[in-house]
Amino acid sequence: MTATQERPTAEIGKDRRRKEDQRLITGRTRWTDNLTLPGMLHLAMVRSPFAHAEITSIDVSAAKDAPNVVDVLTGADFGEELGVCINAWPITPDQVTPVHSPMPADRVAFAGEIVAVVIARSQAEARDAAELVDVEYDELPAALDLRAAVEDGAPLAHPDLGTNKSALWVFDSKEAGTGGDVEEAIAKARTDGVVIEREFRQQRLIPAFMEPRSVVVDPTGEQLTMWSATQIPHILRFALAATTGVPESKIRVIAPDVGGGFGGKLQAAPEEWITWAVGRRLGKPVKYTETRSESLMSAHHGRDQWQKLTLSADKDGTVTGFKVDLLADLGAYVAIVGGGVPVLGAFMFNAIYKFPTYRFSCQTVLTNKTWTDAYRGAGRPEATFAIERMMDELAAELGRDPLEVREQNWIKHEEFPFTTVAGLEYDSGNYEAATAKAREMFGYDELRAEQKRRRESGDRVQLGIGVSTFTEMCGLAPSRVLGSLDYGAGGWEHASVRMLATGKVEVITGASAHGQGHETAFSQIVADRLGVAFEDVEVLHGDTQVAAKGLDTYGSRSLVVGGEALVRAADKVVEKAKPVAAHMLEASVDDIEFSSGRFSVRGTDQGVAIGEIATAVFTAHDLPDGMEPSLDSDATYDPVNFNYPHGTHLCAMEVDTETGGVKMRKYACVDDIGTVINPLIVSGQVHGGLVQGIAQALWEEAVYDDSGTLVSGSFVDYLLPTAADTISFDVDHTSTPATTNSLGTKGVGEAGTIASTPAVVNAVVDAVRHLGVADVQMPCTPERVWKAINGAAGAG
Ligand code: MCN
């Protein structure tokens, strides 16, 4: 990858290898499951095999008699002591929200729900004894099909609630004053333009991190300590304190190195609740580590929507309106941002375009399946898929090139800042530049020519070209915006920068990396700001004792929010050091300049390095009068706006028209994420993100049978791609700096996932459109593609 930096400095834009990788890839780190404490007991969960059932009895006697079993506890044993899982930011005041007990005593609402916990001296003994717990169930009718669940008379996921409909959230540009009337625009286009109507399904996906959930609780010290493979140590501490009444100061949550999250560890999970409660009850350290099957079954799932879409346009291809009606499957409970995921998407369906009218409605629905929540991209991949598929459909209807139709409708680079029909203000972007670069890298014209040749000669293997020009809103989030959505938390981030006596720097961030390489990129930012060596900066995170304040890592926020907090803290350190430099150099503060780690007296060669000042401040032998002997500072930064990366992704797919088999031929993408801190890390983030998005298009799907059992409950059936399944991608970037943070950066952690899915599906459809195919449902398996070509049911 060749990086074009707008703002070259010593460290910013440097391909630094990740500091953290040495310990990660040589096995020298300690994951949560590696932790052993004296006298530690082990937990195994007993889970419901039924999607919906009353628990009529639980006989734990055989399990209790098993070797080295200490106790077996059910929901009834815990009673109130277990509390309830923190759920749901209610997206509407009248949202219907079921009570979510970590271990229900009377009724289970999805297959995999926990009904008992076995505590034993070893993990193997706990798991063996869990098999002996005899639970009697009375099966109830289950709500399993999203669209059927909203029909009258459908089985109810929670009979006491009287409905499966949780909340209806609506945005209308006319009512909001951000645009005109979409119904009028569609009606006009029906007589005098083009109307495209489609229904797309976003299948259910499962976050498949390398390290399944693991949690250790030690209640024996002054504080209650929890180690957890989580993305959210700070939010978890808050949730534990808020629901159990233990003061935050008595709770320490540590997220050590965490083997991936992808949104799936953004949850205060029942397993954490139960382990916490068992540890406190027994007064002993306890550990629970889930198996891969448990992880697939019960860690929250993602996506699962039906999208009904209507796009209207003038005959010349100018879009006049977009109407979106969603059904979103929450699963059995409303997870921490379960309802919020589709709402986040609501602001993104208009993407990079200047639509004059827009209406969005989303009905969230309770079913008897695993609960859903954020999965890499959370709302934005669904929205991007919908609009980018529709733009391709519009181009096809008009017989025009899909890039040309997009360009006709997108916001031109000179029009920024631009307020969209969804009410967001995009600060910067240059869709023309990213598209031109991607087009060239991809060889767009050559591939179109090849496609034409293959069509004309009736080749068995046809070529399709898929386009996805995406933007997204990341950098969650301006606290005021969250407040306006009645969300219960803010979106700031905290950082501290401390110069140590030796001139080295200790940095603390409230962001909590779980694979993103913050230790490296954040070291680069501080090294750049203070002018110290990269190697001299140490970044600490993921422990509420060390980083007392923070809001953790999700929504591609860590750099744009946490990085900006770091910049501000580092700049304050420089300001603090300035009077000391003036004192040491016997000059006026006004004459002191700071550059590349050195304070100097303007117009002279006299100077002192920031490291020397750190030592002088530490010894405090000779400081300016009234100077506090410390060279550290904190900053808490609340972003003023979201952050809007964008890019153009182009994909070429070969489709065997006889077998339906699909093969990726080429993938080129140009992302614009403003200033790039570390191109190597960014490239890794994009590659990983691409594979996740491509996997949704081609392979991954959580499949339930008619009784609500997850049949894709292992990696044999849940098709997670390996490196061998993908090709080498052509990845590059353009750089249009963000205007809302001082580094000019935009987030990248989810970009590849958001952009790639529609590029691939558009390419598959494009390959066989001339055979009468208008859609292929994801994942585009050979069977579905074959059925689509042959007009059989079950393809689209
Ligand atoms: N970066 C950079 N220059 C930029 C933008 C980002 O150098 N202009 C660097 C950052 O410094 C950081 C990394 O790229 O090291 C990602 O930054 P950012 O976009 O701020 O995203 P976050 O760190 O907040 O990570 C969250 C994001 C999300 S939401 C998911 S889901 C996700 C992802 O990151 N899950 C991941 N990437 C993942 N990567 C791994 N390995 N594992 C996961 O579970």
Residues whose N, C-alpha, C, O or C-beta is under 5 A from the ligand:
A	BS01	MCN	G260 G261 F262 G263 R376 G377 H514 G515 Q516 G517 H518 A521 T553 Y554 G555 S556 R557 S558 L559 V560 I673 T675 V676 I677 N678 I681 V682 T745 K746 G747 V748 G749 E750
